[in-house]
Amino acid sequence: MPLLIGLAVLARVVRSSLTLLQAAAVTDRWGITHYGPLSTLLSGLIHVAAALAPWAGAALAAAIRSSLPCPPPFQSLRQSWHSPQSALESKLFAS
């Protein structure tokens, strides 16, 4: 669990650094002439990584068999989710 928290913090630090990099370093290094394509390439890669992060986190949690306990306010939802017929279904499809 501490490993996953550390990875999440590290990912946020990298994302924040890339925001600053995109704003300043692209124009400093390559000038304003090609800012559009270079900025698009950099932000595109960041967005792809952000889109894949939830899947990668779930895959990592499954690989290391990590499971967090359900917080008390949500235990009733979890129990109804795992029951054969949830309370909502029984109300909607009652004969």
C-alpha positions as CSV (number, residue, x, y, z in Angstrom):
1,M,0.0,0.0,0.0
2,P,2.7,2.6,0.8
3,L,4.3,1.7,-2.6
4,L,1.1,2.6,-4.4
5,I,0.8,5.9,-2.5
6,G,4.4,6.7,-3.3
7,L,3.8,6.0,-7.0
8,A,0.8,8.2,-7.0
9,V,2.7,11.1,-5.4
10,L,5.6,10.6,-7.9
11,A,3.2,10.6,-10.8
12,R,1.7,13.9,-9.7
13,V,5.1,15.4,-9.3
14,V,6.1,14.3,-12.8
15,R,2.8,15.7,-14.2
16,S,3.3,19.0,-12.5
17,S,6.9,19.2,-13.8
18,L,5.7,18.5,-17.3
19,T,3.2,21.3,-17.1
20,L,6.0,23.7,-16.3
21,L,8.3,22.1,-18.9
22,Q,5.7,22.5,-21.6
23,A,5.1,26.2,-20.8
24,A,8.7,27.2,-20.6
25,A,11.2,24.7,-22.0
26,V,9.6,24.1,-25.4
27,T,9.8,27.8,-26.3
28,D,13.3,28.2,-24.8
29,R,14.7,25.2,-26.6
30,W,13.0,25.2,-30.0
31,G,11.5,28.7,-30.3
32,I,8.0,29.8,-31.0
33,T,8.0,28.7,-34.6
34,H,7.4,25.0,-33.8
35,Y,5.6,25.5,-30.5
36,G,2.3,24.1,-31.7
37,P,3.4,20.7,-32.9
38,L,5.9,20.2,-30.1
39,S,3.4,21.2,-27.4
40,T,0.8,19.0,-29.0
41,L,3.1,16.0,-29.0
42,L,4.2,16.5,-25.4
43,S,0.6,17.1,-24.1
44,G,-0.7,14.1,-26.2
45,L,1.8,11.8,-24.5
46,I,0.8,13.2,-21.1
47,H,-2.9,12.7,-21.8
48,V,-2.4,9.1,-23.0
49,A,-0.5,8.3,-19.8
50,A,-3.3,9.9,-17.7
51,A,-5.9,7.9,-19.6
52,L,-4.1,4.6,-19.0
53,A,-3.2,5.3,-15.4
54,P,-6.5,4.0,-13.9
55,W,-6.2,0.7,-15.8
56,A,-2.5,0.4,-14.9
57,G,-3.3,1.0,-11.2
58,A,-6.0,-1.6,-11.2
59,A,-3.7,-4.1,-13.0
60,L,-0.9,-3.4,-10.5
61,A,-3.3,-3.8,-7.6
62,A,-4.5,-7.1,-9.0
63,A,-0.9,-8.3,-9.7
64,I,0.2,-7.7,-6.1
65,R,-3.2,-8.8,-4.7
66,S,-3.8,-5.5,-3.0
67,S,-7.2,-5.1,-1.6
68,L,-8.3,-2.2,0.7
69,P,-11.1,-2.6,3.2
70,C,-14.4,-1.0,2.3
71,P,-15.0,2.2,4.3
72,P,-18.0,1.9,6.8
73,P,-20.3,4.4,4.9
74,F,-20.1,2.2,1.8
75,Q,-20.3,-1.3,3.3
76,S,-24.1,-1.5,2.8
77,L,-23.6,-0.7,-0.9
78,R,-20.9,-3.3,-1.2
79,Q,-23.1,-5.9,0.5
80,S,-26.0,-5.1,-1.8
81,W,-23.7,-5.2,-4.8
82,H,-22.5,-8.7,-4.0
83,S,-25.9,-10.1,-3.1
84,P,-27.7,-12.1,-5.8
85,Q,-30.4,-9.5,-6.1
86,S,-29.8,-6.0,-4.9
87,A,-32.4,-4.0,-3.0
88,L,-33.0,-1.7,-6.0
89,E,-33.5,-4.7,-8.3
90,S,-36.0,-6.2,-5.9
91,K,-38.0,-2.9,-5.8
92,L,-37.9,-2.4,-9.6
93,F,-38.6,-6.0,-10.6
94,A,-41.0,-7.1,-7.9
95,S,-43.9,-9.1,-9.2
